[in-house]
Amino acid sequence: IHGNIQATRRVQHAKKLLDEVGLGGDRLEIFYMSGGQGGTFANAVKTMVERIKKLGPNPLKNGTGPRS
């Protein structure tokens, strides 16, 4: 469990960094599940695919981001 807490903190920090550079912290998420939770995994994938579609392409890829 200690590793999960540490991973969560690292992801939260990385999300802040992504926001700061203009990529959007919402592009990163952490999900917890065991190997036998195939349905949970599928739902996590669906959640992230929907989120990324809404966010659109990488805003820094073509120089359209805030730091361009």
PDB file of N, CA, C and O in Angstrom:
ATOM      1  N   ILE A   1       0.835  -1.199   0.000  1.00  0.00           N
ATOM      2  CA  ILE A   1       0.000   0.000   0.000  1.00  0.00           C
ATOM      3  C   ILE A   1       0.873   1.254   0.000  1.00  0.00           C
ATOM      4  O   ILE A   1       0.498   2.264  -0.596  1.00  0.00           O
ATOM      5  N   HIS A   2       2.006   1.205   0.644  1.00  0.00           N
ATOM      6  CA  HIS A   2       2.900   2.364   0.667  1.00  0.00           C
ATOM      7  C   HIS A   2       3.292   2.765  -0.757  1.00  0.00           C
ATOM      8  O   HIS A   2       3.374   3.953  -1.069  1.00  0.00           O
ATOM      9  N   GLY A   3       3.531   1.788  -1.605  1.00  0.00           N
ATOM     10  CA  GLY A   3       3.887   2.075  -2.996  1.00  0.00           C
ATOM     11  C   GLY A   3       2.769   2.781  -3.741  1.00  0.00           C
ATOM     12  O   GLY A   3       3.027   3.656  -4.568  1.00  0.00           O
ATOM     13  N   ASN A   4       1.523   2.406  -3.452  1.00  0.00           N
ATOM     14  CA  ASN A   4       0.376   3.061  -4.089  1.00  0.00           C
ATOM     15  C   ASN A   4       0.300   4.537  -3.709  1.00  0.00           C
ATOM     16  O   ASN A   4       0.016   5.393  -4.546  1.00  0.00           O
ATOM     17  N   ILE A   5       0.556   4.816  -2.451  1.00  0.00           N
ATOM     18  CA  ILE A   5       0.517   6.202  -1.982  1.00  0.00           C
ATOM     19  C   ILE A   5       1.622   7.009  -2.651  1.00  0.00           C
ATOM     20  O   ILE A   5       1.401   8.136  -3.093  1.00  0.00           O
ATOM     21  N   GLN A   6       2.805   6.423  -2.719  1.00  0.00           N
ATOM     22  CA  GLN A   6       3.925   7.104  -3.365  1.00  0.00           C
ATOM     23  C   GLN A   6       3.635   7.334  -4.852  1.00  0.00           C
ATOM     24  O   GLN A   6       3.916   8.409  -5.381  1.00  0.00           O
ATOM     25  N   ALA A   7       3.083   6.342  -5.512  1.00  0.00           N
ATOM     26  CA  ALA A   7       2.745   6.478  -6.933  1.00  0.00           C
ATOM     27  C   ALA A   7       1.701   7.568  -7.140  1.00  0.00           C
ATOM     28  O   ALA A   7       1.806   8.353  -8.083  1.00  0.00           O
ATOM     29  N   THR A   8       0.704   7.625  -6.279  1.00  0.00           N
ATOM     30  CA  THR A   8      -0.333   8.652  -6.381  1.00  0.00           C
ATOM     31  C   THR A   8       0.275  10.042  -6.248  1.00  0.00           C
ATOM     32  O   THR A   8      -0.069  10.948  -7.006  1.00  0.00           O
ATOM     33  N   ARG A   9       1.169  10.210  -5.294  1.00  0.00           N
ATOM     34  CA  ARG A   9       1.826  11.514  -5.110  1.00  0.00           C
ATOM     35  C   ARG A   9       2.644  11.890  -6.341  1.00  0.00           C
ATOM     36  O   ARG A   9       2.640  13.045  -6.769  1.00  0.00           O
ATOM     37  N   ARG A  10       3.336  10.919  -6.902  1.00  0.00           N
ATOM     38  CA  ARG A  10       4.148  11.197  -8.091  1.00  0.00           C
ATOM     39  C   ARG A  10       3.277  11.574  -9.286  1.00  0.00           C
ATOM     40  O   ARG A  10       3.620  12.470 -10.056  1.00  0.00           O
ATOM     41  N   VAL A  11       2.163  10.891  -9.430  1.00  0.00           N
ATOM     42  CA  VAL A  11       1.248  11.208 -10.532  1.00  0.00           C
ATOM     43  C   VAL A  11       0.662  12.605 -10.336  1.00  0.00           C
ATOM     44  O   VAL A  11       0.551  13.369 -11.294  1.00  0.00           O
ATOM     45  N   GLN A  12       0.287  12.941  -9.108  1.00  0.00           N
ATOM     46  CA  GLN A  12      -0.236  14.281  -8.841  1.00  0.00           C
ATOM     47  C   GLN A  12       0.797  15.347  -9.197  1.00  0.00           C
ATOM     48  O   GLN A  12       0.462  16.376  -9.784  1.00  0.00           O
ATOM     49  N   HIS A  13       2.043  15.096  -8.842  1.00  0.00           N
ATOM     50  CA  HIS A  13       3.116  16.044  -9.167  1.00  0.00           C
ATOM     51  C   HIS A  13       3.308  16.140 -10.683  1.00  0.00           C
ATOM     52  O   HIS A  13       3.443  17.235 -11.230  1.00  0.00           O
ATOM     53  N   ALA A  14       3.318  15.004 -11.346  1.00  0.00           N
ATOM     54  CA  ALA A  14       3.491  14.990 -12.807  1.00  0.00           C
ATOM     55  C   ALA A  14       2.345  15.719 -13.498  1.00  0.00           C
ATOM     56  O   ALA A  14       2.562  16.410 -14.493  1.00  0.00           O
ATOM     57  N   LYS A  15       1.117  15.570 -12.975  1.00  0.00           N
ATOM     58  CA  LYS A  15      -0.031  16.264 -13.561  1.00  0.00           C
ATOM     59  C   LYS A  15       0.148  17.781 -13.464  1.00  0.00           C
ATOM     60  O   LYS A  15      -0.181  18.513 -14.398  1.00  0.00           O
ATOM     61  N   LYS A  16       0.669  18.241 -12.331  1.00  0.00           N
ATOM     62  CA  LYS A  16       0.927  19.677 -12.166  1.00  0.00           C
ATOM     63  C   LYS A  16       1.977  20.152 -13.172  1.00  0.00           C
ATOM     64  O   LYS A  16       1.842  21.219 -13.770  1.00  0.00           O
ATOM     65  N   LEU A  17       3.021  19.344 -13.346  1.00  0.00           N
ATOM     66  CA  LEU A  17       4.059  19.708 -14.311  1.00  0.00           C
ATOM     67  C   LEU A  17       3.500  19.758 -15.730  1.00  0.00           C
ATOM     68  O   LEU A  17       3.825  20.665 -16.497  1.00  0.00           O
ATOM     69  N   LEU A  18       2.666  18.791 -16.078  1.00  0.00           N
ATOM     70  CA  LEU A  18       2.052  18.785 -17.406  1.00  0.00           C
ATOM     71  C   LEU A  18       1.195  20.029 -17.614  1.00  0.00           C
ATOM     72  O   LEU A  18       1.186  20.606 -18.701  1.00  0.00           O
ATOM     73  N   ASP A  19       0.478  20.439 -16.575  1.00  0.00           N
ATOM     74  CA  ASP A  19      -0.308  21.672 -16.667  1.00  0.00           C
ATOM     75  C   ASP A  19       0.604  22.882 -16.879  1.00  0.00           C
ATOM     76  O   ASP A  19       0.301  23.762 -17.684  1.00  0.00           O
ATOM     77  N   GLU A  20       1.715  22.917 -16.154  1.00  0.00           N
ATOM     78  CA  GLU A  20       2.633  24.052 -16.246  1.00  0.00           C
ATOM     79  C   GLU A  20       3.243  24.210 -17.638  1.00  0.00           C
ATOM     80  O   GLU A  20       3.457  25.330 -18.101  1.00  0.00           O
ATOM     81  N   VAL A  21       3.523  23.094 -18.300  1.00  0.00           N
ATOM     82  CA  VAL A  21       4.145  23.180 -19.629  1.00  0.00           C
ATOM     83  C   VAL A  21       3.118  23.245 -20.751  1.00  0.00           C
ATOM     84  O   VAL A  21       3.485  23.327 -21.924  1.00  0.00           O
ATOM     85  N   GLY A  22       1.843  23.210 -20.404  1.00  0.00           N
ATOM     86  CA  GLY A  22       0.802  23.372 -21.400  1.00  0.00           C
ATOM     87  C   GLY A  22       0.284  22.098 -22.036  1.00  0.00           C
ATOM     88  O   GLY A  22      -0.462  22.156 -23.014  1.00  0.00           O
ATOM     89  N   LEU A  23       0.663  20.958 -21.504  1.00  0.00           N
ATOM     90  CA  LEU A  23       0.171  19.692 -22.059  1.00  0.00           C
ATOM     91  C   LEU A  23      -1.149  19.254 -21.437  1.00  0.00           C
ATOM     92  O   LEU A  23      -1.908  18.512 -22.061  1.00  0.00           O
ATOM     93  N   GLY A  24      -1.429  19.692 -20.242  1.00  0.00           N
ATOM     94  CA  GLY A  24      -2.665  19.321 -19.572  1.00  0.00           C
ATOM     95  C   GLY A  24      -2.501  18.100 -18.690  1.00  0.00           C
ATOM     96  O   GLY A  24      -2.255  16.997 -19.177  1.00  0.00           O
ATOM     97  N   GLY A  25      -2.635  18.302 -17.410  1.00  0.00           N
ATOM     98  CA  GLY A  25      -2.513  17.219 -16.450  1.00  0.00           C
ATOM     99  C   GLY A  25      -3.590  16.166 -16.580  1.00  0.00           C
ATOM    100  O   GLY A  25      -3.430  15.049 -16.089  1.00  0.00           O
ATOM    101  N   ASP A  26      -4.689  16.510 -17.237  1.00  0.00           N
ATOM    102  CA  ASP A  26      -5.774  15.541 -17.417  1.00  0.00           C
ATOM    103  C   ASP A  26      -5.387  14.411 -18.362  1.00  0.00           C
ATOM    104  O   ASP A  26      -6.112  13.423 -18.478  1.00  0.00           O
ATOM    105  N   ARG A  27      -4.270  14.548 -19.026  1.00  0.00           N
ATOM    106  CA  ARG A  27      -3.801  13.490 -19.928  1.00  0.00           C
ATOM    107  C   ARG A  27      -3.163  12.332 -19.162  1.00  0.00           C
ATOM    108  O   ARG A  27      -2.842  11.300 -19.750  1.00  0.00           O
ATOM    109  N   LEU A  28      -2.981  12.499 -17.873  1.00  0.00           N
ATOM    110  CA  LEU A  28      -2.345  11.482 -17.039  1.00  0.00           C
ATOM    111  C   LEU A  28      -3.287  11.094 -15.916  1.00  0.00           C
ATOM    112  O   LEU A  28      -3.914  11.957 -15.301  1.00  0.00           O
ATOM    113  N   GLU A  29      -3.389   9.821 -15.647  1.00  0.00           N
ATOM    114  CA  GLU A  29      -4.245   9.328 -14.564  1.00  0.00           C
ATOM    115  C   GLU A  29      -3.647   8.040 -14.032  1.00  0.00           C
ATOM    116  O   GLU A  29      -2.907   7.348 -14.731  1.00  0.00           O
ATOM    117  N   ILE A  30      -3.971   7.731 -12.800  1.00  0.00           N
ATOM    118  CA  ILE A  30      -3.549   6.471 -12.202  1.00  0.00           C
ATOM    119  C   ILE A  30      -4.804   5.711 -11.787  1.00  0.00           C
ATOM    120  O   ILE A  30      -5.729   6.276 -11.203  1.00  0.00           O
ATOM    121  N   PHE A  31      -4.813   4.448 -12.095  1.00  0.00           N
ATOM    122  CA  PHE A  31      -5.927   3.576 -11.737  1.00  0.00           C
ATOM    123  C   PHE A  31      -5.368   2.407 -10.940  1.00  0.00           C
ATOM    124  O   PHE A  31      -4.266   1.933 -11.216  1.00  0.00           O
ATOM    125  N   TYR A  32      -6.116   1.947  -9.966  1.00  0.00           N
ATOM    126  CA  TYR A  32      -5.697   0.801  -9.161  1.00  0.00           C
ATOM    127  C   TYR A  32      -6.626  -0.362  -9.423  1.00  0.00           C
ATOM    128  O   TYR A  32      -7.848  -0.225  -9.364  1.00  0.00           O
ATOM    129  N   MET A  33      -6.033  -1.515  -9.714  1.00  0.00           N
ATOM    130  CA  MET A  33      -6.818  -2.728  -9.937  1.00  0.00           C
ATOM    131  C   MET A  33      -5.886  -3.923  -9.863  1.00  0.00           C
ATOM    132  O   MET A  33      -4.667  -3.786  -9.968  1.00  0.00           O
ATOM    133  N   SER A  34      -6.466  -5.079  -9.684  1.00  0.00           N
ATOM    134  CA  SER A  34      -5.675  -6.310  -9.674  1.00  0.00           C
ATOM    135  C   SER A  34      -5.743  -6.956 -11.052  1.00  0.00           C
ATOM    136  O   SER A  34      -6.519  -6.540 -11.913  1.00  0.00           O
ATOM    137  N   GLY A  35      -4.922  -7.975 -11.241  1.00  0.00           N
ATOM    138  CA  GLY A  35      -4.865  -8.652 -12.531  1.00  0.00           C
ATOM    139  C   GLY A  35      -6.171  -9.301 -12.945  1.00  0.00           C
ATOM    140  O   GLY A  35      -6.415  -9.492 -14.137  1.00  0.00           O
ATOM    141  N   GLY A  36      -7.004  -9.639 -11.995  1.00  0.00           N
ATOM    142  CA  GLY A  36      -8.262 -10.306 -12.303  1.00  0.00           C
ATOM    143  C   GLY A  36      -9.424  -9.365 -12.569  1.00  0.00           C
ATOM    144  O   GLY A  36     -10.564  -9.814 -12.687  1.00  0.00           O
ATOM    145  N   GLN A  37      -9.163  -8.098 -12.663  1.00  0.00           N
ATOM    146  CA  GLN A  37     -10.236  -7.123 -12.857  1.00  0.00           C
ATOM    147  C   GLN A  37     -10.257  -6.616 -14.297  1.00  0.00           C
ATOM    148  O   GLN A  37     -10.056  -5.430 -14.561  1.00  0.00           O
ATOM    149  N   GLY A  38     -10.501  -7.526 -15.199  1.00  0.00           N
ATOM    150  CA  GLY A  38     -10.523  -7.173 -16.618  1.00  0.00           C
ATOM    151  C   GLY A  38     -11.556  -6.121 -16.954  1.00  0.00           C
ATOM    152  O   GLY A  38     -11.297  -5.228 -17.761  1.00  0.00           O
ATOM    153  N   GLY A  39     -12.724  -6.218 -16.342  1.00  0.00           N
ATOM    154  CA  GLY A  39     -13.777  -5.230 -16.591  1.00  0.00           C
ATOM    155  C   GLY A  39     -13.383  -3.849 -16.101  1.00  0.00           C
ATOM    156  O   GLY A  39     -13.668  -2.842 -16.749  1.00  0.00           O
ATOM    157  N   THR A  40     -12.727  -3.812 -14.951  1.00  0.00           N
ATOM    158  CA  THR A  40     -12.256  -2.537 -14.407  1.00  0.00           C
ATOM    159  C   THR A  40     -11.204  -1.927 -15.321  1.00  0.00           C
ATOM    160  O   THR A  40     -11.194  -0.718 -15.556  1.00  0.00           O
ATOM    161  N   PHE A  41     -10.320  -2.776 -15.833  1.00  0.00           N
ATOM    162  CA  PHE A  41      -9.296  -2.300 -16.765  1.00  0.00           C
ATOM    163  C   PHE A  41      -9.945  -1.734 -18.028  1.00  0.00           C
ATOM    164  O   PHE A  41      -9.571  -0.660 -18.499  1.00  0.00           O
ATOM    165  N   ALA A  42     -10.912  -2.461 -18.567  1.00  0.00           N
ATOM    166  CA  ALA A  42     -11.596  -2.007 -19.784  1.00  0.00           C
ATOM    167  C   ALA A  42     -12.274  -0.657 -19.546  1.00  0.00           C
ATOM    168  O   ALA A  42     -12.233   0.218 -20.411  1.00  0.00           O
ATOM    169  N   ASN A  43     -12.889  -0.486 -18.391  1.00  0.00           N
ATOM    170  CA  ASN A  43     -13.535   0.791 -18.069  1.00  0.00           C
ATOM    171  C   ASN A  43     -12.509   1.917 -17.946  1.00  0.00           C
ATOM    172  O   ASN A  43     -12.762   3.042 -18.376  1.00  0.00           O
ATOM    173  N   ALA A  44     -11.359   1.612 -17.363  1.00  0.00           N
ATOM    174  CA  ALA A  44     -10.305   2.621 -17.233  1.00  0.00           C
ATOM    175  C   ALA A  44      -9.817   3.054 -18.613  1.00  0.00           C
ATOM    176  O   ALA A  44      -9.594   4.240 -18.855  1.00  0.00           O
ATOM    177  N   VAL A  45      -9.656   2.096 -19.506  1.00  0.00           N
ATOM    178  CA  VAL A  45      -9.224   2.420 -20.868  1.00  0.00           C
ATOM    179  C   VAL A  45     -10.272   3.285 -21.558  1.00  0.00           C
ATOM    180  O   VAL A  45      -9.932   4.281 -22.196  1.00  0.00           O
ATOM    181  N   LYS A  46     -11.539   2.914 -21.434  1.00  0.00           N
ATOM    182  CA  LYS A  46     -12.616   3.706 -22.045  1.00  0.00           C
ATOM    183  C   LYS A  46     -12.627   5.129 -21.498  1.00  0.00           C
ATOM    184  O   LYS A  46     -12.782   6.093 -22.248  1.00  0.00           O
ATOM    185  N   THR A  47     -12.462   5.247 -20.190  1.00  0.00           N
ATOM    186  CA  THR A  47     -12.438   6.562 -19.555  1.00  0.00           C
ATOM    187  C   THR A  47     -11.334   7.428 -20.130  1.00  0.00           C
ATOM    188  O   THR A  47     -11.560   8.592 -20.462  1.00  0.00           O
ATOM    189  N   MET A  48     -10.145   6.865 -20.249  1.00  0.00           N
ATOM    190  CA  MET A  48      -9.017   7.643 -20.756  1.00  0.00           C
ATOM    191  C   MET A  48      -9.150   7.950 -22.244  1.00  0.00           C
ATOM    192  O   MET A  48      -8.786   9.042 -22.680  1.00  0.00           O
ATOM    193  N   VAL A  49      -9.659   7.018 -23.020  1.00  0.00           N
ATOM    194  CA  VAL A  49      -9.850   7.274 -24.451  1.00  0.00           C
ATOM    195  C   VAL A  49     -10.837   8.425 -24.643  1.00  0.00           C
ATOM    196  O   VAL A  49     -10.599   9.321 -25.453  1.00  0.00           O
ATOM    197  N   GLU A  50     -11.938   8.404 -23.903  1.00  0.00           N
ATOM    198  CA  GLU A  50     -12.928   9.483 -24.000  1.00  0.00           C
ATOM    199  C   GLU A  50     -12.318  10.817 -23.578  1.00  0.00           C
ATOM    200  O   GLU A  50     -12.548  11.844 -24.218  1.00  0.00           O
ATOM    201  N   ARG A  51     -11.549  10.793 -22.508  1.00  0.00           N
ATOM    202  CA  ARG A  51     -10.936  12.025 -22.010  1.00  0.00           C
ATOM    203  C   ARG A  51      -9.951  12.598 -23.027  1.00  0.00           C
ATOM    204  O   ARG A  51      -9.963  13.798 -23.301  1.00  0.00           O
ATOM    205  N   ILE A  52      -9.112  11.747 -23.576  1.00  0.00           N
ATOM    206  CA  ILE A  52      -8.111  12.206 -24.545  1.00  0.00           C
ATOM    207  C   ILE A  52      -8.779  12.733 -25.815  1.00  0.00           C
ATOM    208  O   ILE A  52      -8.326  13.721 -26.393  1.00  0.00           O
ATOM    209  N   LYS A  53      -9.852  12.076 -26.245  1.00  0.00           N
ATOM    210  CA  LYS A  53     -10.576  12.573 -27.423  1.00  0.00           C
ATOM    211  C   LYS A  53     -11.107  13.978 -27.172  1.00  0.00           C
ATOM    212  O   LYS A  53     -11.047  14.833 -28.056  1.00  0.00           O
ATOM    213  N   LYS A  54     -11.630  14.222 -25.965  1.00  0.00           N
ATOM    214  CA  LYS A  54     -12.153  15.544 -25.626  1.00  0.00           C
ATOM    215  C   LYS A  54     -11.031  16.581 -25.561  1.00  0.00           C
ATOM    216  O   LYS A  54     -11.220  17.733 -25.951  1.00  0.00           O
ATOM    217  N   LEU A  55      -9.866  16.165 -25.068  1.00  0.00           N
ATOM    218  CA  LEU A  55      -8.740  17.087 -24.940  1.00  0.00           C
ATOM    219  C   LEU A  55      -8.112  17.421 -26.287  1.00  0.00           C
ATOM    220  O   LEU A  55      -7.548  18.500 -26.470  1.00  0.00           O
ATOM    221  N   GLY A  56      -8.214  16.497 -27.217  1.00  0.00           N
ATOM    222  CA  GLY A  56      -7.637  16.724 -28.540  1.00  0.00           C
ATOM    223  C   GLY A  56      -6.154  16.402 -28.585  1.00  0.00           C
ATOM    224  O   GLY A  56      -5.591  15.867 -27.630  1.00  0.00           O
ATOM    225  N   PRO A  57      -5.528  16.736 -29.710  1.00  0.00           N
ATOM    226  CA  PRO A  57      -4.115  16.404 -29.891  1.00  0.00           C
ATOM    227  C   PRO A  57      -3.203  17.195 -28.953  1.00  0.00           C
ATOM    228  O   PRO A  57      -3.614  18.182 -28.343  1.00  0.00           O
ATOM    229  N   ASN A  58      -1.988  16.746 -28.859  1.00  0.00           N
ATOM    230  CA  ASN A  58      -0.962  17.397 -28.064  1.00  0.00           C
ATOM    231  C   ASN A  58      -0.866  18.870 -28.481  1.00  0.00           C
ATOM    232  O   ASN A  58      -0.549  19.159 -29.635  1.00  0.00           O
ATOM    233  N   PRO A  59      -1.131  19.793 -27.569  1.00  0.00           N
ATOM    234  CA  PRO A  59      -1.128  21.208 -27.944  1.00  0.00           C
ATOM    235  C   PRO A  59       0.262  21.755 -28.268  1.00  0.00           C
ATOM    236  O   PRO A  59       0.375  22.827 -28.862  1.00  0.00           O
ATOM    237  N   LEU A  60       1.298  21.053 -27.896  1.00  0.00           N
ATOM    238  CA  LEU A  60       2.656  21.523 -28.176  1.00  0.00           C
ATOM    239  C   LEU A  60       3.224  20.945 -29.464  1.00  0.00           C
ATOM    240  O   LEU A  60       4.261  21.400 -29.947  1.00  0.00           O
ATOM    241  N   LYS A  61       2.555  19.954 -30.016  1.00  0.00           N
ATOM    242  CA  LYS A  61       3.082  19.243 -31.184  1.00  0.00           C
ATOM    243  C   LYS A  61       3.303  20.164 -32.377  1.00  0.00           C
ATOM    244  O   LYS A  61       4.350  20.106 -33.021  1.00  0.00           O
ATOM    245  N   ASN A  62       2.344  20.994 -32.667  1.00  0.00           N
ATOM    246  CA  ASN A  62       2.428  21.868 -33.841  1.00  0.00           C
ATOM    247  C   ASN A  62       2.647  23.329 -33.470  1.00  0.00           C
ATOM    248  O   ASN A  62       2.379  24.232 -34.263  1.00  0.00           O
ATOM    249  N   GLY A  63       3.131  23.544 -32.272  1.00  0.00           N
ATOM    250  CA  GLY A  63       3.396  24.914 -31.855  1.00  0.00           C
ATOM    251  C   GLY A  63       2.156  25.714 -31.551  1.00  0.00           C
ATOM    252  O   GLY A  63       2.165  26.940 -31.664  1.00  0.00           O
ATOM    253  N   THR A  64       1.077  25.035 -31.165  1.00  0.00           N
ATOM    254  CA  THR A  64      -0.168  25.745 -30.872  1.00  0.00           C
ATOM    255  C   THR A  64      -0.396  25.920 -29.381  1.00  0.00           C
ATOM    256  O   THR A  64      -1.400  26.504 -28.973  1.00  0.00           O
ATOM    257  N   GLY A  65       0.518  25.424 -28.566  1.00  0.00           N
ATOM    258  CA  GLY A  65       0.361  25.494 -27.118  1.00  0.00           C
ATOM    259  C   GLY A  65       0.696  26.865 -26.568  1.00  0.00           C
ATOM    260  O   GLY A  65       1.109  27.757 -27.309  1.00  0.00           O
ATOM    261  N   PRO A  66       0.516  27.035 -25.259  1.00  0.00           N
ATOM    262  CA  PRO A  66       0.720  28.328 -24.621  1.00  0.00           C
ATOM    263  C   PRO A  66       2.168  28.812 -24.644  1.00  0.00           C
ATOM    264  O   PRO A  66       2.419  30.007 -24.491  1.00  0.00           O
ATOM    265  N   ARG A  67       3.114  27.906 -24.832  1.00  0.00           N
ATOM    266  CA  ARG A  67       4.519  28.313 -24.835  1.00  0.00           C
ATOM    267  C   ARG A  67       5.058  28.529 -26.239  1.00  0.00           C
ATOM    268  O   ARG A  67       6.265  28.701 -26.409  1.00  0.00           O
ATOM    269  N   SER A  68       4.204  28.524 -27.241  1.00  0.00           N
ATOM    270  CA  SER A  68       4.648  28.695 -28.631  1.00  0.00           C
ATOM    271  C   SER A  68       5.004  30.137 -28.893  1.00  0.00           C
ATOM    272  O   SER A  68       5.399  30.482 -30.007  1.00  0.00           O
TER     273      SER A  68
END
